[in-house]
Amino acid sequence: MQPVLIAQKGTMSQTYDESSRRVPITVLQLNNLLLAGIKTKAADGYDALKFALGKRRRTDKPTQGMLKKVGIETAPEHIKEVRMRSDISDRIVIETDGIKSGDATVKVGAAVPATAIFKQNDLVDVTGVSKGKGFQGGVKRHGFAGGPKTHGQSDRWRAPGSMGATTTPGRTFKGQRMAGRMGTETVTVRNLKILAITDTSLTIQGLVPGVAGGVVIVRLAH
């Protein structure tokens, strides 16, 4: 099965590679990452892992009941189910009460160390929700060139221009590039290299989407 886990985006910094080139890095934190459940194709129709991440003071009663069944006492800040693919890697094996990766076995309700899922120098795909930028114009949102600064265009430098629709059809087509809300979209950045790894953190070469503290999904690249 495809190695996968969730993490929280931490600090962003920079370092130097073996060729003395400056490269950006992002640290992903796995504080209190627990395996909250498993789904199998035989029982549920698909393969997936359910993770609990972080801590909070309290949670709702249905979630408390679900956590109590698997032996998790602390209320997590995030609970997320992530599907797995069987055609990517055979590093992870789903068992009835947990997962097995090499010599490491993680039971349902136990902590998930990053070293049991990934290895240094692995290439991973990181998925997260991009930063929201609010309502933006066409120049910032789509890279429109804007109008000339001369010939009477004193106040329309960043205007989008014609929408291309006249009497027929007499309306703007759906999907037309215009001003609108920008960001807050699911974004995947592919083939990022793991530079360093511990049980509770991943240091990724490159930039990952989202705000600091946001939840991201880390999958082995394919």
N, C-alpha and C positions, 0 to 999 in steps of 0.2 A: 504494500500500500504506500501511497504517497506520504512522505513525512510532512506534517503540518502542525502548527500551533498558533496561538494568539499571543499578543504582547501589547504593551503600551509604549507609544513613542516617547522617547526621552530627549536627551540633549543632542544637539547637532554641533559638530566641530569639524576639524580637519587634521590630516596627518600626511606623512610622506611615504610613498611606496618604495619598492626596492630600486626603482630608477630615479629616485629623488624628485619625483613629481608630486605636487601637492594635490591631494584628493579629499573630497568631502566625506564625512562619516556621520552615521546616525546610530545612536545607542538605543536599543529596544530593551525595555525592562519586563521581566517575568515575575514580578513580586507576587508571591502567594498564588501561583498558577496551579490549579488542581484539575484532575480529570474527573468531570462530573457525570459522565455517562458515555456509552458507546451505542452505535446503531450498526446493525449488520444487514447485508443484503438478504440473508435467509429469513431473518425475523422481521425486518422493517422495509425491505425492498431497496435499500441503499446503504452504503458504508459511510459512517460519519463519526466524529468525535465531538463530545460536548465538553467545553472548558468553562471553568470558573476562575475569574481573575480579580485580584485586589480584595479589599475589605471595606465594609460599610457597617454602620451601627445596627441597622435592622432591614428587613425585607418583608414582602407580603407573605401571607399564610400559604398559598399554593407553592411558592418557591421554597418556603421553609420545609414543607412536606417532602418535596422532591429532593432537597439536600439531605434531609434526615435519612431517607432511604439509602443513600450512598455513603453515609457516615461523615458528611461535611457539617461541622458545627458553626463555623464562622460565616456570616452573611457576605457573599462576594459583591464587589462593585459591578462586575460585568459577568453575564452568562451568555455564551455564544456557541452555537453548533456549526461545525465546519465539515463539509463533505470531503471525502477522500476519493482518489482515483486509484484503481488497481493496475493501470497500465503504465504508471510512471516509474515506480520503484517497488522492490520487494523488501525494503529495509524495515518496514513496519508490518507486524502481524497482529491482527485483531483476535483476541481470545474472548472467552465467555465473560471473564471478570476483569478485563483490562487489555493492555497492549504490550507487545514484546518487540524490542528493538535491539538486535544483537544479544549481548549478555544482560541487558537491562530490561526489567519488567516493571511496568507501572500499573498498579491496581486502580480500579475505580474508587475515587475518594482520596487518593494519594496525590502528593505533589508531583508535578511534571518537570524534571530538570531539562533544560535546553540541550544538554550534552547527550541525553538519551534519544533525541529526535534528530538533531543536526550535527554536523562536523565542521571543523574549521576548513575554509576554502570552498565550502559548498556554494553553489549558485542558487539563489532563491528568488521567488516572485513575492512582492509585498503589496497587499491590497488594503486600502484605507479610504476614508471619505475626505475629499479635498477641502481646504479652507473655504468658507463662505465669504464672498466679496460683495454681497448685496446686489442692488440694481446697478448695472454698468452700461455704458454706451457701446456702440458698435466698434469704435476704435480700440478700446481696451479689450472688449469681449471677443472680437473676431479679427482684429488687426486691420480694420478698414484704414485707408490712406487719408480720408478726409478730403475737403475741398481746397481749392487754391486760396491764398490769402489776398489775392488781388481781384480786379474785375467785379467789385461790389460785394464780395463775400466777406464783409468785415466781421460778421458775427456767426458765420456758419462753417468754421474751419473743421469742426468735428461732426458735422451733420452726416447722416448715413446716405443721403441722396435718394434717388428713385427706387421704389420697390419693384418696378417692372410690370405692374398690373394696371391696365387701363379699363375702358368700359367693359371689356370682356377679359377676365371674369368679373371685374368690378370688386375684387376683394384681394386680400393678401393671403397667399398660400401658406398652409401650415408648414412649419419647419424653416420658414424664411429667416435668414440671418438678420437679426435686428438687435436693438437694445433689449436687455432683460436681465433676469437674475443670473449671476455668475458664481460658479463654485458649488460646493456641497454635492459633489458627484463621486460615485465610486470609481476610484482610479487604481490601476495596477501598474507598478513599475517592475520590469522584468530583469532577470539575470544580474542581480546584485550579489556581490561576493561577501561572504562572512569572513571578516578579518580576524575576529577574536570571539571566543565563546566561553561562558561560564554557565553554571547551573541556573543562574537568575538573570542573565543578560546576553544580548547578542550585539556585537559591533558590526554594522553593515557598511560597506563601501558604497557611498551614493546617498541620494535623498529619497525619502519616503513621504507619501502624502499624509495630510492631516495636521492637526494641531498637537502641541505638546500635551501628552496625557491621553491622546486619542488611541482607540483600539485599532490594531492592524492585524491582518492575517498573513502569516508567513508560510509559504509553501515551497517545496523543492521545485526548482525550475525544470521545465520540460521542453 
